[in-house]
Amino acid sequence: MKTKNKTTYRFSFGPWNISEGGDPFGPDSRAIFPHDQKFGLYRKLGFEGMQFHDDDVVPGLDELKPAQMMRRCAMVKQRLADEGLTPEFVAPRLWFASQTIDGGYTANSAADRAYAWERTKKCIDIARAIKCKAIVLWLAREGSYIREAKDAKLAYDRLLEAINKMLAYDPKIEVWIEPKPNEPTDQAYVPTIGHALALSYASKDHKRVKGLIESAHAILAGLDPSDEMAFALAHGKLASVHLNDQNGLKFDEDKNFGAVNLRAAFNVVRVLEDNGFCTRGEFVGLDVKTMRTQKGCPVLEHLKNSRAFFLMLLAKVRSLDRKLVQQYRDARDYEALEAYTLRHLMGVK
C-alpha cells in the first residue's frame, strides 16, 4: 500500500527461520522453541505475513485422513486471525519424503511422481483452507547429480505438466516458482528467474504463474539479485522476494540481508521501491538463519536486524538525489555516479 506517495512495506518470514542451530555437520546447538508458539512472535517483531510449508500447517500430513487435516487447518486459520497475521504462501515440502529422493515431478519413477502430485493436491487444499492464495514451488530435488540420470527435455515437460495440473485443480490459486541453481541437487532444472518465467508463459494461465526471488539463490547462480528482480518486475511477475545475503558461491548461507554486500542490498531496495513493489499486496519476505553459535531460545536478532537493515536502506533510497543521478547518467559520468552512490551509503558529502 502507499501512504503519501510512499509505500508502506509489509514483512514476512517462515517458522523455519527460528531454528535450533543444527547443520549437516553437527547437532542442534539451541533448545527447541515450540512451533505453535512462533505465531505469537510475528507482530511483536514487526511482521504481518507468515510463510508456510504444508507440514508447518499440518504436521505429519501424510499420515492423516482428510478430515483430520482440515481440523488442523481450521485451528491454524483461527490462530492466524487471532494474531492478525496473513498466510503469504504454502509450499509443498517435496524433498524430505523417501518418495522424492530422485525428485518429485521429475522423478524417473511413476509411483514417486504420483506421490508428488497427491502431496501437491493436499498442499493446495491446505492453502485454500487457511485462505491463502499462493503455492510456492521450491523445486529442491527437481534436477540431477549427473546429466545422464534423467531425460532433461522430458523433465521440463513434466514440470510444465505439474504446473498446469495445479492451475486446473484450483482455478484461483497462484503458483510462485522459486528458482535455485543447485543444492541439494548438483544441477537444478529451473536455476534462474528466466527459466521460471519461461515455464510461466508456457503454462495454460500464465497470469497465475509468477516468481519468488531469493537473494542468495541469485548470487549462487552468479547473478545480481536486483537485476533478477527487475527482470521479473518488467514482466509483472515478481510475486514475492526472500531477502538475505550470501558470501560467494558456497552453500546457501541465508545471512542477514545486507551483511555481505551492502551496496547490492541497497540496489535491491532501490529496484523494489522504484517499481512499486508492495503496492499490490506483496510482502517483503525474509529467509535468514541466525549463526549456529548464537545463544538463546528463541533467537530473533537476525530477523529484527534484517528488517531494520531493509528500512535503513529504504531511507537511503528515498533520500537519493535523483536529479543528480540523472545528470550523471545523461553525461555518462559513471565514475561520478559511483562515487556519489558510495558517499551516500556512507553518509558523507
Buried (B, 14 or more C-beta within 10 A) or exposed (E): EEEEEEBEBBBBBBBBBBBBBEEEEEEEBBEEBEEEEBBEBBEEEBBBBBBBBBBBBBEEBBEBEEEEBBEBBEBBBEBBEEBEBBBBBBBBBBBEBEBBEBBBBBBEEEEBBEBBBEBBBBBBBBBBBBEBBBBBBBBBBBBBEEEEBBEBEEBBEBBBBBBBBBBEBBEEBBBBBBBBBBBEBEBBBBBBBBBBBBBBEBBEBBEBBBBBBBBBBBBBBEBBBBEBBBBBBEBEBBBBBBBBBBEEEEBBBBBBBBBBBBBBBBBBBBBBBEBEBBEEEBBBBBBBBBEBEBEEEBBBEBBBBBBBBBBBBBEBBEEBEEEEBEBBEEEEEEEBBEEBBEEBBEEEE
